[in-house]
Amino acid sequence: MAASVLASNLKATPYWWEGHDLPAHPSAGSPPEQAEVVVIGSGFTGLSAALTLARAGRQVMILDAEQPGFGCSTRNGGQVGPRFGPSFAELSRAYGVDKARRLKRENHAAYDYLTGLIAEEGIECDFRTTGHLLCAHAPDRFEPAVRAAETEQREFGIEAHAIPKGEQHREVGSDAFHGAVLFPGGGALDPMKYHQGLLARVLAAGATLFTGQRVTGVERDGKGFTVKLADRSITAGDVVLATNGYTKEAMPWWRRRLIPIGSYIIATEELDPALMAKLCPKGRMLHETRKVVYYYRPSPDNRRILFGGRVALSETDPRVSGPRLHTAMVRVWPELGDVKVTHSWMGFVAFTFDELPHVGVQDGVHYAMGYCGNGVPRSTFYGHKAALKILGRPDGASEMDQLDFQTRPLYYGRPWFLAPSIAYYKLKDRLAA
């Protein structure tokens, strides 16, 4: 059964890479020995920071161990929206009502910054406002989802509509759910195209990018820094760490505060247009009320289903995760039982212990990371914020500035607790359903 759902020419690379190569090495030779600002990581965070800094006249060098965008920036589902992970009630209990409001508003500002940047820069990335549909996977999850949405609407003006189970077919062609909540303001894009567009503007602004350069350490050196590579060192006035779910042992303070979690996605073969119209009649971005979330969407050309989620207790091979995601997809849409999987891939997202993103300065190193599964708007926004802090701009201030970037005793970057936690929440999701 597992082998039968995988296409004979299955690709273990993202669907988004189809027809594109990862951008080639844009800077020839080895990096010079000095830079005004070194940005470590060439995903959305690093590129956003570099764009702001370069356009402010700073000399910016970007370093990446891989090719540009190799990490989750070009591996995610391309779903973007203004909604926030923890609910307003959860944030209010943790930080008080006023702080919770400010945290929520900053998250909404991240979405607005992303959409504004795409429009102002004219980045062609298939961005469109599709609406997001939160599907109740169990009977007792519908009303809480509606109440939380009503709070979002009342407090922050986020438009939301309750869709009872008897009406859900107008939004999603499935009987697997017990109603849904529609957020019309959410959107979608092609993350590969967005990354390529952002990279082109960064290079045009005068920044340089060197790939195949793994940073092995960063040390304070007077008022500046020494950025160590395998075969050389670079002197920098400022450093931005933008590695998120790919933060390695060379950065132990940050690694202790990030939980890298593999997120797995499949793409189906091309489907009949009539079937696509039945499955996704309005082209919504879809996700479920499960704690261990599934998220899915039509491809930008509306020919395939892209279906993602966590399907293993520990990290696994895309050839193993592909059939499991196919099984989960068929629970939503039984008519896809015979449909083949043409692409199966994964990428590492970074969660934090408080489920909040973090931007700040540690030992003089500026950083932005921990986007908790909502990385496209947050990485773009907080990369920009990190750059504004370096520039000394007052609008670099963030609601995250005074929050403790938490870790846990005996945690050093390898999430030994992940498997039992996922098993526990999967059991709760299953029992609720």
Secondary structure, 3 states (H helix, E strand, C coil): CCHHHEEEEEECCCHHHCCCCCCCCCCCCCCCCEEEEEEECCCHHHHHHHHHHHHCCCCEEEEECCCCCCCHHHCCCCEECCCCCCCHHHHHHHHCHHHHHHHHHHHHHHHHHHHHHHHHHCCCCCCEECCEEEECCCHHHHHHHHHHHHHHHHHHCCCCEEECHHHHHHCCCCCCCCCEEEECCCEECCHHHHHHHHHHHHHHCCCEEEECCCCCEEEEECCEEEEECCCCEEEEEEEEECCHHHCCCCCHHHHCCCEEEEEEEEEECCCCHHHHHHHCCCCCEEEECCCCCEEEEECCCCCCEEEEECCCCCCCCHHHHHHHHHHHHHHHCHHHCCCCEEEEEEEEEEECCCCCCEEEEECCEEEEECCCCCHHHHHHHHHHHHHHHHCCCHHHCCCCCCCCCCCCCCCCCCCCCHHHHHHHHHHHHHHHC
